[in-house]
Amino acid sequence: MGPGVYGPRDVRRARYAVAAVFAVHGAVTGSFATRVPWIQDHAGVSAGQLGLALAFPALGASIAMPVAGRVSHRFGARAALRGLLALWTASLVLPSLAPGMLTLCLALFTYGATAGMSDVAMNALGVEVENRLDRSIMSGLHGMWSAGALVGSAAGALAAHLGADARLHHLLAAAVLTAVGVAACRWVLDLQPAEDEDPPPRFALPPRSALLIGAIGFCAVFAEGASLDWSAVYLRDRMDASAGLAAACTTGFTLTMAVARIAGDRVVDRFGAVRTVRASGVVAVLGGLLIVLADHPATAMAGFALTGLGIAVVVPLCFAAAGRSGTNPSLAIAGVATITYTSGLVAPSAIGMVAQATSLMVSFAVVTVLSCGVAGLAGVLRAGDRTKVTRPAAAVPGPRP
């Protein structure tokens, strides 16, 4: 993509615009997650069938993500993000319309495909803005995603409490979020491909650097998925905690991640990506040990909070490193995103299988071991560390917003 000429004010405005896009993306996820029970009842599927259907968003995302780079090359970064984000927000209505298992799987596949493509496009633009600002913003952008998810889930919880039909709820949410997202895209960077730049392949294996960076993301997202889906169960079954306290643990974990991501950019600017991720891995390991060794709900909750604190900035920094690790940022980001999506898909079921064969304590011992991988592999991010990237002295002419 051609770099384009943008003044400091334009780039700052683009930062806020991309942050709004991240928040919209997260709000769609939060809106959907809270109405899954309604969707299950409406589609008339069993718990096992629902579990199978919920694998289709990750499947759709994994297949569609590599296409995002080609779409951006064809239409330009701004138009591609606007279109892909609108498809994603509009797809929110599809699962609640599904009358049965087959249509639910198809709806969730489409939902995941549009989510994945817009995810790649917005992260690629986030990395470009970060490079132009010459300071870390990716952690804060992902913090905005978490904040959007919290807002979406809060609105969804209210709608569920009021007994609102999910079809109406998601139609209204999709309309509002589409309008906000399209409006925000007006101010993102309008990057265009260079005249002699070849289009990326339709499908290609991610570069080796992306695979190594993705390995760190896999470990972090595994811990995140396990904690989100199993923290409440862990407190209820192992700590004999009340349902309210168990639910509060999950909410606390989510809030810890959101706050840590929003505050994480200053830490990254001060210490760099490698040292930040290495220290984050150590904190996550300490949290895992507290969870495994806990004999009181408060200790386990502290462990989950530390885990959230430890893994919060890892995935944003993986995306940032992928975007600076080679000549095709979109392909590298798509590779890392595919690996992390796969981890998010595998983690909950893997924890359940290990728990069934042994115990939940052993399951979170596995999470703790994977958290060691975050600390041990942190050096992989050195090649993509923002502080080591050489930038051009002058901008190349290009389109303005």
Beta strands, then each sheet from edge to edge (+ up, - down):
end
